[in-house]
Amino acid sequence: MKNDLDLFRSIADELMKAEQEEAVLKPEAPENLFKRLNIELSDEALSDDEFGPILRDVVLNTPRTATRKFFNQLFGGRNSKASLGDLLAVLLNNSMYTYKVGGPMIGIEKELLNRSAELLGYPANADGTIAPGGSMTNLMAMLMARDKAQEEARTAGLYGARLSMYTSKESHYSIPKNAAFMGIGRDQVRYVDSDDKGRIRMDHLAELIEADRAAGFQPFLVIGTAGTTVMGAFDPMAEIAEICAKEKLWFHVDGAYCGSVIFSAKHRSLIAGAEKADSFSYNAHKMLGTPLSCSLILVKDRSWLHRSFSNDADYLYQTDGDDYNPGKTSLQCGRRNDALKFWTLWKSAGTKGLAEIVDRQFELANYALDYVTSNPDYRVYSFKDSLGICFNYKDVPADLLCNSLYEEGELMVGYGQFQGNEFVRLVSVNAGNDKSDIDRFFTQMEAFAHKLNVNHST
Amino acid sequence: MKNDLDLFRSIADELMKAEQEEAVLKPEAPENLFKRLNIELSDEALSDDEFGPILRDVVLNTPRTATRKFFNQLFGGRNSKASLGDLLAVLLNNSMYTYKVGGPMIGIEKELLNRSAELLGYPANADGTIAPGGSMTNLMAMLMARDKAQEEARTAGLYGARLSMYTSKESHYSIPKNAAFMGIGRDQVRYVDSDDKGRIRMDHLAELIEADRAAGFQPFLVIGTAGTTVMGAFDPMAEIAEICAKEKLWFHVDGAYCGSVIFSAKHRSLIAGAEKADSFSYNAHKMLGTPLSCSLILVKDRSWLHRSFSNDADYLYQTDGDDYNPGKTSLQCGRRNDALKFWTLWKSAGTKGLAEIVDRQFELANYALDYVTSNPDYRVYSFKDSLGICFNYKDVPADLLCNSLYEEGELMVGYGQFQGNEFVRLVSVNAGNDKSDIDRFFTQMEAFAHKLNVNHST
């Protein structure tokens, strides 16, 4: 292992140097790249002298998600302390089902969950777990909601039930995908219209529920989004909580993208009312910058978690109580330690440090928004307090601009759609960035767009 | 990051030294341990000088799954090259949905899947993906089977269908858990009796299918197990394939534990017929010793993978074809890079090196089996060619023995049950072990059991 730890360090140092020198790589056609990098597997072993250079090449030719020019998706940057924790998790290799094999990692996970629940404003009876990504924490919430609405779903199955659920048109695609998995079916997801800022329209929600009841459906779940994928909008959580209480529906907050506002006294009000939700999920690998993946789900009444996910397994649970054997409340059986990386970040930065990370991202986003709003060359589609800054520059089509920026190895940024418009979506979730990185983004993009337009017209 | 990489190395070196000196830790009561290790999170940041020693203590007090005294579950050991790959995956932090952000990692994953499919004997039209653990690859197989049987399941939901599925009593608990998730319901999982070696009884399987058809159920799926959890038994795959062909049922092989026999010319015959299955899963983090988790699912006809898991997402899939955007065939959206660690192992060891890992584990298991079989103080419950060696020593109850060994910090080993008997289950999946480690296990366990019996009777 010592030799491989040396090799790790030497490649890591080279990678970080390369990231400084060349923040974005010019892409190659996939098959060419795979061949050039000698990715092919064969029967014979390689000596370390043969293998080392191949591995180094692969690493240095991998898209650089940690640099200051990666604005492409809802993750990015490299938090040093979180990476440290995850590196150690690799070597320790505990499975998170029992205290017997997880030891202090079980306590670390519980501490993360308990303190998150406190910050959200959940009662002492709350509980939670960590699942592999926001799609899976949404799935867990949807399952608990289903199992509460249909007591027999887990045992007899869904036969005969006519369930229906509600979320905004701007919500994440994992919701219909999960509805298909669960036997509910995609057709039973009702898409509520959003207002001009991308937030769920409460009048339309009420209308859809009423229509379903009239048609003999059993509404069971509303999912509010804290940070919609494209617009970064926050649904009005207090209002959703109210209608869910009245209609006796499970209320889940999908905070995969922006649920981390619970750490910020300044921005927590964006989700006021979320503490009334039955469940709440957020991804520390998005706003907080841990390595992938670290998605937490909190449940107000722990009994629902146990009801939907517990399973006896004599061969596994042999010592310690259920409280210390979180396999009994998790989606999977064997489970990677995704807790340590978040704990190393939170423990070292303190809750105040996490608040600074959150506040900084809104500050950068609002800085970018100010720039595009005050510049007549931009048409702006997004709003204050969103981490996604959506715009078009002059008359350059967003897809052409983004894809060309990628193909020329200039910048990593994507495009999105909302209410019939397509636009560039600049995502500001890298807390390692500063205003000069935002300035540089616009300067570079504008110069590139100009060049592109010239080529386009000639 | 440089400072934290230095800290990582210094803690890693200390951990590996500690593992040599003390392979098993004596456990403490959870709350005491969490308090002693200062796991609590607080508002204020810690300096590196304060944080470093706390992290070091946590790491050194974590159960040691990589040592030669860990025989507890179906993972263990530390493969150096696989760990190297996973450490780099942490720093690179690519999400495995698109070529745009995954680059060569997408090719690496495809190569792992294609070569695995070849070894299994699948046709060129096969495909696959990596999901977070064996429970989730089982879930994916079960979903594809359901969606093939009930074309409307994904859209309209399961309403009206009366599906039933089949697996042996000795199969993994994720199967009924997943059936609950999917809306099928646990009650629709039929448990087929196993024979005296823990293999599914074909006559009983046929009987159950016939009875269900007569009762108006729609049988849709049989899951065969390559390495049952407790006994390590292999179901007769060719016979299951035959009945599935006749009855037109999806056939899935759950090879989470022992599907890695595909790498060994010597042991591949244990799953003869598995190439006829519609889907096949195996965990590289079990027999092959990669860090958690690395669970592959292969699907004979790729269209089923696409049908059950694809989802349009304009904001995400903006460049390159579907073949290079594996988010379209994965369970989740954002997905950790679990491919690199397996590739670094396979690329460096060659397919022949993987065969050696597999063969060595059977060799050690058969060595242990010989020992207990030839020693009259043991009652033996398991059979040749199983990685789980199941026995009782003298009249010491297995649960008492295993739990005491754990509590005294002697050895990590668990117990299991089969057909009314409870016994110690020694698991031999650490290819870093040699025969002297097996000898040492028995010597230590016997001495401890003797001490325990003396204390017990006085």
Interface residues (C-beta under 8 A of the other chain):
Chain A: M1 K2 N3 D4 L5 L7 F8 R9 I11 A12 D13 L15 M16 L25 P27 P30 L33 F34 L37 I39 E40 L41 S42 D43 E44 A45 L46 D48 F51 I54 L55 V58 V59 N61 T62 P63 T65 A66 N72 Q73 L74 F75 R78 S80 K81 S83 L84 G85 D86 L87 L88 V90 L91 L92 N93 N94 S95 Y99 K100 V101 G102 G103 P104 M105 I106 G107 I108 K110 E111 L112 R115 P132 G133 G134 S135 M136 L139 L143 R146 E152 A153 R154 T155 A156 G157 L158 Y159 G160 A161 R162 L163 H172 Y173 S174 P176 K177 A179 A180 F181 M182 G183 I184 G185 R186 D187 Q188 T229 V230 N283 H285 P291 L292 S293 S308 F309 N311 D312 A313 D314 Y315 L316 Q318 T319 D320 D323 Y324 L331 Q332 C333 G334 R335 R336 N337 W343 T344 W346 K347 S348 A349 G350 T351 K352 G353 D399 C402 N403 Y406 E407 M412 G414 Y415 G416 Q417 R425
Chain B: M1 K2 N3 D4 L5 L7 F8 R9 I11 A12 D13 L15 M16 L25 P27 P30 L33 F34 L37 I39 E40 L41 S42 D43 E44 A45 L46 D48 F51 I54 L55 V58 V59 N61 T62 P63 T65 A66 N72 Q73 L74 F75 R78 S80 K81 S83 L84 G85 D86 L87 L88 V90 L91 L92 N93 N94 S95 Y99 K100 V101 G102 G103 P104 M105 I106 G107 I108 K110 E111 L112 R115 P132 G133 G134 S135 M136 L139 L143 E152 A153 R154 T155 A156 G157 L158 Y159 G160 A161 R162 L163 H172 Y173 S174 P176 K177 A179 A180 F181 M182 G183 I184 G185 R186 D187 Q188 T229 V230 N283 H285 P291 L292 S293 S308 F309 N311 D312 A313 D314 Y315 L316 Q318 T319 D320 D323 Y324 L331 Q332 C333 G334 R335 R336 N337 W343 T344 W346 K347 S348 A349 G350 T351 K352 G353 D399 C402 N403 Y406 E407 M412 G414 Y415 G416 Q417 R425
